[in-house]
Amino acid sequence: MPGPAADDGGISLEELRRNERWLRKLAWDLTKDAEGARDLVQETFLVALRQPPPAGSAVGPWLSGVLRNLFRMSLRTHTRRERREATSGVPDDVPSPEHALDAAWTSRTLLEEVD
């Protein structure tokens, strides 16, 4: 893992490239998904470019922390979304509007025939 960030407090693209391989491995270890790992590394790089590590900080551990935090936030978001969807959906035993309309139409037609 490479050393401190650039003197101006920013992080160079070259610094990100030097860290990319082990970040991809870490992301894969967390996600077990190649596409998810690639996305996670890209998000980490975006954070690093927008809000670089403090001057004098070791870049490797900082990037690792950013990647892990992004992973935790995505897990939390995914879990919350699943919970919301599970509790806000229409139960399976409720007929669709089309089914209810068909049933009402059939009942009305049958009653008219009986009369």
N, CA, C and O atoms as a DFTB+ gen file, in Angstrom:
460 C
 N C O
     1  1       0.845      -1.172       0.000
     2  2       0.000       0.000       0.000
     3  2       0.894       1.240       0.000
     4  3       1.804       1.361       0.820
     5  1       0.627       2.144      -0.917
     6  2       1.461       3.324      -1.077
     7  2       1.405       4.288       0.093
     8  3       0.599       4.146       1.013
     9  1       2.280       5.265       0.027
    10  2       2.467       6.215       1.114
    11  2       1.496       7.365       1.132
    12  3       0.346       7.225       0.715
    13  1       1.960       8.518       1.621
    14  2       1.078       9.661       1.842
    15  2       0.535      10.266       0.555
    16  3       1.056      10.054      -0.540
    17  1      -0.550      11.039       0.744
    18  2      -1.199      11.724      -0.375
    19  2      -0.306      12.839      -0.874
    20  3       0.699      13.183      -0.251
    21  1      -0.687      13.395      -2.003
    22  2       0.064      14.506      -2.576
    23  2       0.145      15.652      -1.577
    24  3      -0.722      15.814      -0.719
    25  1       1.218      16.451      -1.709
    26  2       1.459      17.539      -0.756
    27  2       0.341      18.568      -0.715
    28  3       0.111      19.181       0.328
    29  1      -0.360      18.772      -1.828
    30  2      -1.423      19.772      -1.865
    31  2      -2.723      19.261      -1.258
    32  3      -3.739      19.956      -1.297
    33  1      -2.702      18.060      -0.699
    34  2      -3.913      17.507      -0.102
    35  2      -4.758      16.757      -1.093
    36  3      -5.718      16.089      -0.711
    37  1      -4.413      16.856      -2.383
    38  2      -5.163      16.153      -3.409
    39  2      -4.590      14.768      -3.641
    40  3      -3.601      14.371      -3.026
    41  1      -5.223      14.057      -4.526
    42  2      -4.747      12.727      -4.877
    43  2      -4.687      12.656      -6.393
    44  3      -5.618      13.077      -7.080
    45  1      -3.602      12.129      -6.906
    46  2      -3.422      12.084      -8.358
    47  2      -4.056      10.832      -8.941
    48  3      -4.287       9.843      -8.246
    49  1      -4.330      10.904     -10.236
    50  2      -4.852       9.738     -10.934
    51  2      -3.840       8.599     -10.905
    52  3      -4.212       7.429     -10.814
    53  1      -2.566       8.947     -10.982
    54  2      -1.518       7.926     -10.915
    55  2      -1.544       7.214      -9.559
    56  3      -1.358       5.999      -9.485
    57  1      -1.771       7.959      -8.515
    58  2      -1.870       7.362      -7.169
    59  2      -3.061       6.400      -7.106
    60  3      -2.967       5.322      -6.518
    61  1      -4.157       6.795      -7.704
    62  2      -5.328       5.915      -7.728
    63  2      -5.036       4.662      -8.540
    64  3      -5.416       3.561      -8.142
    65  1      -4.364       4.822      -9.676
    66  2      -4.026       3.653     -10.504
    67  2      -3.123       2.685      -9.751
    68  3      -3.284       1.469      -9.861
    69  1      -2.173       3.220      -8.985
    70  2      -1.274       2.351      -8.214
    71  2      -2.032       1.558      -7.151
    72  3      -1.589       0.479      -6.758
    73  1      -3.144       2.067      -6.689
    74  2      -3.929       1.406      -5.652
    75  2      -5.071       0.554      -6.196
    76  3      -5.722      -0.169      -5.442
    77  1      -5.309       0.637      -7.475
    78  2      -6.489       0.000      -8.052
    79  2      -6.502      -1.517      -7.883
    80  3      -7.538      -2.087      -7.540
    81  1      -5.392      -2.164      -8.113
    82  2      -5.380      -3.640      -8.087
    83  2      -5.782      -4.198      -6.725
    84  3      -6.656      -5.061      -6.645
    85  1      -5.156      -3.716      -5.658
    86  2      -5.499      -4.266      -4.349
    87  2      -6.878      -3.800      -3.890
    88  3      -7.540      -4.499      -3.122
    89  1      -7.329      -2.607      -4.357
    90  2      -8.687      -2.163      -4.034
    91  2      -9.725      -3.068      -4.697
    92  3     -10.752      -3.389      -4.099
    93  1      -9.446      -3.479      -5.948
    94  2     -10.353      -4.411      -6.624
    95  2     -10.426      -5.738      -5.875
    96  3     -11.499      -6.329      -5.750
    97  1      -9.296      -6.197      -5.384
    98  2      -9.286      -7.452      -4.615
    99  2     -10.100      -7.293      -3.336
   100  3     -10.895      -8.168      -2.993
   101  1      -9.908      -6.198      -2.638
   102  2     -10.671      -5.942      -1.416
   103  2     -12.168      -5.854      -1.736
   104  3     -12.993      -6.425      -1.023
   105  1     -12.506      -5.146      -2.795
   106  2     -13.908      -5.012      -3.181
   107  2     -14.497      -6.373      -3.539
   108  3     -15.636      -6.669      -3.179
   109  1     -13.727      -7.203      -4.248
   110  2     -14.197      -8.554      -4.586
   111  2     -14.416      -9.368      -3.314
   112  3     -15.421     -10.067      -3.189
   113  1     -13.480      -9.280      -2.370
   114  2     -13.613     -10.015      -1.111
   115  2     -14.893      -9.615      -0.374
   116  3     -15.516     -10.449       0.283
   117  1     -15.280      -8.364      -0.479
   118  2     -16.484      -7.891       0.197
   119  2     -17.759      -8.256      -0.569
   120  3     -18.745      -8.683       0.032
   121  1     -17.740      -8.087      -1.885
   122  2     -18.976      -8.240      -2.665
   123  2     -19.163      -9.624      -3.270
   124  3     -20.296     -10.066      -3.459
   125  1     -18.077     -10.307      -3.573
   126  2     -18.112     -11.596      -4.299
   127  2     -18.821     -11.443      -5.641
   128  3     -19.467     -12.371      -6.126
   129  1     -18.689     -10.258      -6.232
   130  2     -19.354      -9.941      -7.495
   131  2     -18.429      -9.024      -8.291
   132  3     -18.096      -7.931      -7.831
   133  1     -18.010      -9.459      -9.482
   134  2     -17.048      -8.692     -10.278
   135  2     -17.578      -7.303     -10.625
   136  3     -16.867      -6.309     -10.479
   137  1     -18.822      -7.238     -11.081
   138  2     -19.393      -5.942     -11.452
   139  2     -19.564      -5.050     -10.225
   140  3     -19.257      -3.859     -10.275
   141  1     -20.048      -5.616      -9.135
   142  2     -20.203      -4.853      -7.898
   143  2     -18.869      -4.357      -7.379
   144  3     -18.773      -3.234      -6.882
   145  1     -17.835      -5.182      -7.489
   146  2     -16.500      -4.779      -7.035
   147  2     -15.973      -3.628      -7.888
   148  3     -15.403      -2.670      -7.366
   149  1     -16.166      -3.726      -9.201
   150  2     -15.716      -2.660     -10.103
   151  2     -16.429      -1.348      -9.771
   152  3     -15.797      -0.293      -9.719
   153  1     -17.738      -1.413      -9.546
   154  2     -18.506      -0.212      -9.189
   155  2     -18.021       0.381      -7.871
   156  3     -17.910       1.599      -7.732
   157  1     -17.737      -0.479      -6.919
   158  2     -17.296      -0.026      -5.600
   159  2     -15.952       0.703      -5.690
   160  3     -15.753       1.724      -5.030
   161  1     -15.034       0.181      -6.503
   162  2     -13.738       0.844      -6.692
   163  2     -13.937       2.191      -7.382
   164  3     -13.301       3.177      -7.010
   165  1     -14.809       2.240      -8.379
   166  2     -15.059       3.508      -9.069
   167  2     -15.648       4.545      -8.108
   168  3     -15.253       5.710      -8.127
   169  1     -16.587       4.118      -7.275
   170  2     -17.159       5.047      -6.289
   171  2     -16.083       5.531      -5.318
   172  3     -16.075       6.699      -4.929
   173  1     -15.188       4.643      -4.931
   174  2     -14.088       5.012      -4.032
   175  2     -13.214       6.069      -4.688
   176  3     -12.829       7.046      -4.046
   177  1     -12.899       5.879      -5.969
   178  2     -12.088       6.858      -6.684
   179  2     -12.794       8.205      -6.788
   180  3     -12.157       9.251      -6.663
   181  1     -14.099       8.186      -7.015
   182  2     -14.847       9.447      -7.077
   183  2     -14.765      10.204      -5.757
   184  3     -14.561      11.418      -5.736
   185  1     -14.928       9.476      -4.659
   186  2     -14.819      10.115      -3.342
   187  2     -13.423      10.694      -3.167
   188  3     -13.269      11.817      -2.686
   189  1     -12.403       9.929      -3.557
   190  2     -11.019      10.382      -3.395
   191  2     -10.740      11.638      -4.211
   192  3      -9.997      12.512      -3.765
   193  1     -11.317      11.735      -5.384
   194  2     -11.090      12.910      -6.216
   195  2     -11.883      14.119      -5.729
   196  3     -11.417      15.255      -5.827
   197  1     -13.080      13.870      -5.206
   198  2     -13.924      14.970      -4.732
   199  2     -13.506      15.459      -3.346
   200  3     -13.508      16.659      -3.072
   201  1     -13.155      14.526      -2.491
   202  2     -12.778      14.856      -1.110
   203  2     -11.508      14.100      -0.755
   204  3     -11.565      13.088      -0.057
   205  1     -10.375      14.576      -1.223
   206  2      -9.134      13.839      -1.033
   207  2      -8.777      13.665       0.445
   208  3      -9.284      14.383       1.307
   209  1      -7.903      12.705       0.719
   210  2      -7.487      12.489       2.109
   211  2      -6.733      13.708       2.634
   212  3      -6.170      14.480       1.858
   213  1      -6.726      13.873       3.936
   214  2      -5.984      14.998       4.517
   215  2      -4.503      14.914       4.137
   216  3      -3.951      13.825       3.980
   217  1      -3.877      16.074       3.992
   218  2      -2.457      16.118       3.657
   219  2      -1.661      15.311       4.678
   220  3      -1.896      15.407       5.883
   221  1      -0.730      14.524       4.185
   222  2       0.121      13.724       5.061
   223  2      -0.489      12.391       5.447
   224  3       0.168      11.587       6.109
   225  1      -1.736      12.133       5.048
   226  2      -2.372      10.857       5.366
   227  2      -1.828       9.759       4.472
   228  3      -1.449      10.005       3.327
   229  1      -1.795       8.557       4.998
   230  2      -1.426       7.405       4.184
   231  2      -2.615       7.095       3.278
   232  3      -3.723       6.864       3.762
   233  1      -2.391       7.089       1.983
   234  2      -3.460       6.946       1.005
   235  2      -4.098       5.559       1.065
   236  3      -5.323       5.439       1.020
   237  1      -3.285       4.521       1.166
   238  2      -3.811       3.153       1.155
   239  2      -4.855       2.898       2.232
   240  3      -5.973       2.496       1.912
   241  1      -4.522       3.118       3.495
   242  2      -5.518       2.894       4.542
   243  2      -6.744       3.798       4.397
   244  3      -7.862       3.388       4.710
   245  1      -6.534       5.020       3.926
   246  2      -7.655       5.936       3.746
   247  2      -8.586       5.412       2.663
   248  3      -9.802       5.394       2.854
   249  1      -8.032       4.981       1.522
   250  2      -8.853       4.423       0.445
   251  2      -9.586       3.167       0.911
   252  3     -10.751       2.959       0.572
   253  1      -8.907       2.345       1.678
   254  2      -9.527       1.131       2.219
   255  2     -10.725       1.488       3.090
   256  3     -11.777       0.858       2.995
   257  1     -10.565       2.487       3.928
   258  2     -11.663       2.929       4.786
   259  2     -12.835       3.463       3.980
   260  3     -13.991       3.177       4.293
   261  1     -12.539       4.243       2.935
   262  2     -13.599       4.779       2.073
   263  2     -14.345       3.629       1.411
   264  3     -15.576       3.608       1.411
   265  1     -13.614       2.676       0.848
   266  2     -14.239       1.544       0.157
   267  2     -15.109       0.744       1.114
   268  3     -16.236       0.386       0.773
   269  1     -14.606       0.462       2.294
   270  2     -15.385      -0.307       3.283
   271  2     -16.643       0.456       3.707
   272  3     -17.711      -0.137       3.859
   273  1     -16.513       1.757       3.896
   274  2     -17.688       2.556       4.272
   275  2     -18.729       2.567       3.162
   276  3     -19.925       2.453       3.431
   277  1     -18.285       2.704       1.923
   278  2     -19.218       2.672       0.798
   279  2     -19.923       1.320       0.722
   280  3     -21.121       1.251       0.444
   281  1     -19.174       0.250       0.969
   282  2     -19.773      -1.087       0.953
   283  2     -20.824      -1.218       2.056
   284  3     -21.922      -1.720       1.815
   285  1     -20.490      -0.769       3.257
   286  2     -21.460      -0.837       4.368
   287  2     -22.703      -0.014       4.069
   288  3     -23.817      -0.450       4.357
   289  1     -22.524       1.169       3.494
   290  2     -23.679       2.008       3.166
   291  2     -24.555       1.340       2.105
   292  3     -25.781       1.417       2.177
   293  1     -23.936       0.688       1.127
   294  2     -24.737       0.027       0.090
   295  2     -25.491      -1.165       0.667
   296  3     -26.631      -1.423       0.282
   297  1     -24.864      -1.891       1.586
   298  2     -25.567      -2.999       2.244
   299  2     -26.749      -2.491       3.050
   300  3     -27.839      -3.062       2.996
   301  1     -26.535      -1.431       3.788
   302  2     -27.595      -0.858       4.602
   303  2     -28.746      -0.371       3.718
   304  3     -29.914      -0.604       4.031
   305  1     -28.414       0.300       2.620
   306  2     -29.435       0.784       1.689
   307  2     -30.219      -0.380       1.091
   308  3     -31.446      -0.329       1.001
   309  1     -29.508      -1.426       0.684
   310  2     -30.155      -2.601       0.089
   311  2     -31.086      -3.275       1.097
   312  3     -32.205      -3.653       0.752
   313  1     -30.631      -3.425       2.333
   314  2     -31.445      -4.062       3.377
   315  2     -32.696      -3.241       3.668
   316  3     -33.789      -3.794       3.797
   317  1     -32.539      -1.942       3.768
   318  2     -33.693      -1.076       4.032
   319  2     -34.693      -1.114       2.884
   320  3     -35.902      -1.147       3.113
   321  1     -34.190      -1.108       1.639
   322  2     -35.071      -1.157       0.482
   323  2     -35.863      -2.464       0.477
   324  3     -37.072      -2.458       0.245
   325  1     -35.187      -3.575       0.731
   326  2     -35.890      -4.861       0.765
   327  2     -36.957      -4.875       1.856
   328  3     -38.061      -5.378       1.647
   329  1     -36.625      -4.325       3.015
   330  2     -37.585      -4.282       4.118
   331  2     -38.797      -3.437       3.759
   332  3     -39.934      -3.825       4.025
   333  1     -38.549      -2.271       3.149
   334  2     -39.658      -1.401       2.731
   335  2     -40.530      -2.085       1.693
   336  3     -41.757      -2.056       1.788
   337  1     -39.902      -2.696       0.711
   338  2     -40.661      -3.357      -0.341
   339  2     -41.474      -4.519       0.203
   340  3     -42.590      -4.767      -0.253
   341  1     -40.922      -5.230       1.173
   342  2     -41.634      -6.370       1.749
   343  2     -42.846      -5.921       2.558
   344  3     -43.857      -6.623       2.592
   345  1     -42.760      -4.772       3.204
   346  2     -43.863      -4.321       4.062
   347  2     -44.854      -3.413       3.348
   348  3     -45.970      -3.226       3.833
   349  1     -44.473      -2.847       2.208
   350  2     -45.384      -1.908       1.549
   351  2     -46.099      -2.498       0.341
   352  3     -46.973      -1.846      -0.231
   353  1     -45.761      -3.674      -0.045
   354  2     -46.365      -4.280      -1.229
   355  2     -47.767      -4.778      -0.970
   356  3     -48.191      -4.915       0.178
   357  1     -48.477      -5.046      -2.033
   358  2     -49.828      -5.600      -1.962
   359  2     -49.696      -7.096      -1.689
   360  3     -48.918      -7.774      -2.360
   361  1     -50.441      -7.622      -0.717
   362  2     -50.360      -9.061      -0.449
   363  2     -50.728      -9.871      -1.693
   364  3     -51.524      -9.435      -2.525
   365  1     -50.127     -11.066      -1.798
   366  2     -50.351     -11.905      -2.969
   367  2     -51.789     -12.377      -3.108
   368  3     -52.243     -12.643      -4.221
   369  1     -52.518     -12.486      -1.998
   370  2     -53.871     -13.023      -2.068
   371  2     -54.922     -11.980      -2.450
   372  3     -56.099     -12.320      -2.574
   373  1     -54.532     -10.735      -2.635
   374  2     -55.466      -9.689      -3.056
   375  2     -55.565      -9.749      -4.577
   376  3     -54.548      -9.687      -5.268
   377  1     -56.797      -9.871      -5.104
   378  2     -56.940      -9.965      -6.561
   379  2     -56.562      -8.651      -7.238
   380  3     -56.688      -7.571      -6.662
   381  1     -56.102      -8.778      -8.461
   382  2     -55.754      -7.586      -9.230
   383  2     -57.039      -6.848      -9.597
   384  3     -58.111      -7.453      -9.575
   385  1     -56.964      -5.574      -9.929
   386  2     -58.159      -4.830     -10.337
   387  2     -58.845      -5.456     -11.555
   388  3     -60.072      -5.465     -11.655
   389  1     -58.033      -5.979     -12.477
   390  2     -58.613      -6.614     -13.662
   391  2     -59.424      -7.851     -13.274
   392  3     -60.510      -8.082     -13.806
   393  1     -58.888      -8.643     -12.345
   394  2     -59.584      -9.846     -11.889
   395  2     -60.895      -9.467     -11.185
   396  3     -61.930     -10.092     -11.418
   397  1     -60.848      -8.454     -10.334
   398  2     -62.054      -8.011      -9.621
   399  2     -63.109      -7.506     -10.616
   400  3     -64.297      -7.783     -10.447
   401  1     -62.689      -6.775     -11.638
   402  2     -63.611      -6.275     -12.655
   403  2     -64.235      -7.430     -13.435
   404  3     -65.438      -7.426     -13.695
   405  1     -63.426      -8.411     -13.807
   406  2     -63.955      -9.587     -14.511
   407  2     -64.978     -10.325     -13.662
   408  3     -66.024     -10.737     -14.163
   409  1     -64.680     -10.492     -12.379
   410  2     -65.598     -11.194     -11.484
   411  2     -66.906     -10.423     -11.345
   412  3     -67.982     -11.021     -11.351
   413  1     -66.819      -9.099     -11.219
   414  2     -68.030      -8.279     -11.095
   415  2     -68.848      -8.349     -12.379
   416  3     -70.074      -8.452     -12.326
   417  1     -68.194      -8.296     -13.514
   418  2     -68.885      -8.376     -14.797
   419  2     -69.582      -9.721     -14.964
   420  3     -70.716      -9.789     -15.440
   421  1     -68.897     -10.784     -14.570
   422  2     -69.488     -12.124     -14.666
   423  2     -70.699     -12.238     -13.751
   424  3     -71.728     -12.781     -14.157
   425  1     -70.595     -11.742     -12.539
   426  2     -71.716     -11.785     -11.600
   427  2     -72.910     -10.993     -12.129
   428  3     -74.051     -11.450     -12.044
   429  1     -72.647      -9.820     -12.668
   430  2     -73.733      -8.980     -13.198
   431  2     -74.418      -9.666     -14.374
   432  3     -75.645      -9.686     -14.463
   433  1     -73.619     -10.226     -15.270
   434  2     -74.199     -10.926     -16.430
   435  2     -75.038     -12.112     -15.990
   436  3     -76.122     -12.348     -16.523
   437  1     -74.533     -12.858     -15.014
   438  2     -75.263     -14.022     -14.500
   439  2     -76.573     -13.590     -13.853
   440  3     -77.598     -14.236     -14.071
   441  1     -76.570     -12.524     -13.067
   442  2     -77.788     -12.037     -12.430
   443  2     -78.808     -11.557     -13.462
   444  3     -80.007     -11.787     -13.304
   445  1     -78.332     -10.888     -14.524
   446  2     -79.247     -10.434     -15.580
   447  2     -79.884     -11.633     -16.289
   448  3     -81.063     -11.581     -16.639
   449  1     -79.142     -12.686     -16.502
   450  2     -79.669     -13.879     -17.145
   451  2     -80.688     -14.585     -16.264
   452  3     -81.686     -15.110     -16.758
   453  1     -80.437     -14.597     -14.963
   454  2     -81.357     -15.247     -14.030
   455  2     -82.666     -14.469     -13.955
   456  3     -83.739     -15.069     -13.885
   457  1     -82.588     -13.135     -13.968
   458  2     -83.793     -12.312     -13.913
   459  2     -84.573     -12.498     -15.189
   460  3     -85.633     -11.894     -15.359
